[in-house]
Amino acid sequence: MTTITFIHPDGHAQAVDATDGESAMQAATRAGIAEIVAECGGNAMCATCHVYVDDAFTDRVPPIGDDEDALLDGAAAERLPSSRLSCQLKIVPDLAGLVLRLPDRQV
């Protein structure tokens, strides 16, 4: 298990235990985090699982792919350099303590 902390738009933090190999989106939806809509079920087709990766982890997450990059251009919330789709962030032990900020809207 790896713990991920989601920072909600109002500033409160929610720690979620994630299983290695699952995506951050799967961990969030399993935990009932309403800010992760995940309309496409994690198929990288909708950008409704947009998150901001904390600066301390930007070098530890895998590089962004072309499809994810294109989808983030259409995200409902502001795209930042730290923007990622949580469905594309697979949990591995190296990401222990991962912090993801949730945008104020997904749609």
C-alpha positions in Angstrom: 0.0 0.0 0.0 1.1 3.5 -0.8 -0.6 6.6 0.7 -1.7 9.4 -1.5 -2.9 12.7 -0.1 -5.5 14.6 -2.1 -5.8 18.3 -1.3 -9.4 19.5 -1.9 -10.1 22.9 -3.4 -11.1 24.1 0.1 -7.7 23.2 1.4 -8.5 20.1 3.5 -6.3 17.1 3.0 -7.6 13.5 2.6 -5.2 10.6 2.8 -6.0 7.5 0.7 -4.4 4.1 0.7 -3.6 3.0 -2.8 -2.6 -0.4 -4.1 0.5 -0.6 -6.1 -0.4 -0.9 -9.8 -3.7 1.0 -9.6 -4.1 4.5 -10.8 -4.4 7.5 -8.6 -7.9 8.0 -10.2 -9.0 4.5 -9.1 -7.8 5.1 -5.5 -9.7 8.5 -5.5 -12.9 7.1 -6.8 -12.8 4.1 -4.5 -12.3 6.6 -1.6 -15.3 8.6 -2.8 -13.5 11.7 -3.7 -16.2 13.7 -5.5 -13.8 16.0 -7.3 -12.6 13.1 -9.5 -15.4 12.6 -11.9 -13.7 10.0 -14.2 -16.4 10.0 -16.8 -14.4 7.7 -19.1 -13.5 5.2 -16.4 -9.8 5.8 -16.7 -9.3 5.4 -20.4 -7.7 8.8 -20.9 -10.5 10.1 -23.0 -12.2 12.8 -21.0 -9.9 14.9 -18.7 -12.3 14.7 -15.8 -9.7 13.3 -13.4 -7.4 16.3 -13.7 -5.1 16.9 -10.8 -2.1 19.0 -9.9 1.0 17.1 -8.8 2.8 18.6 -5.9 6.2 20.2 -6.8 8.0 17.6 -4.6 6.8 14.8 -6.8 6.9 16.3 -10.4 10.3 14.6 -11.0 9.0 11.2 -9.6 5.9 10.7 -11.8 6.3 9.3 -15.3 6.6 11.7 -18.2 3.4 12.9 -19.8 2.3 11.2 -22.9 1.0 12.9 -26.1 -2.6 11.8 -25.6 -2.7 13.0 -22.0 -1.0 16.2 -23.0 -3.7 16.9 -25.6 -6.5 16.1 -23.3 -5.2 18.4 -20.6 -5.5 21.3 -23.1 -9.3 20.8 -22.9 -9.6 20.4 -19.1 -12.3 22.5 -17.4 -10.0 23.9 -14.8 -6.8 25.9 -15.5 -4.0 23.8 -16.9 -0.7 24.3 -15.0 2.7 22.9 -15.6 2.0 20.3 -12.8 -1.3 19.2 -14.4 -1.8 15.5 -15.0 -4.7 13.1 -15.5 -4.9 10.9 -12.4 -5.9 7.9 -14.5 -2.4 8.0 -16.0 -0.5 8.1 -12.7 0.1 4.5 -11.8 1.0 3.9 -8.1 4.4 2.5 -7.4 6.4 2.4 -4.1 8.5 5.3 -5.3 5.4 7.5 -5.1 4.8 6.9 -1.4 3.4 10.1 0.1 2.3 11.5 -3.3 0.4 14.8 -2.9 -2.2 15.7 -5.5 -4.2 18.9 -5.5 -7.7 18.8 -6.9 -8.9 21.5 -9.2 -12.1 23.5 -8.4 -14.0 21.8 -11.3 -13.7 18.9 -13.7 -16.6 19.7 -16.1 
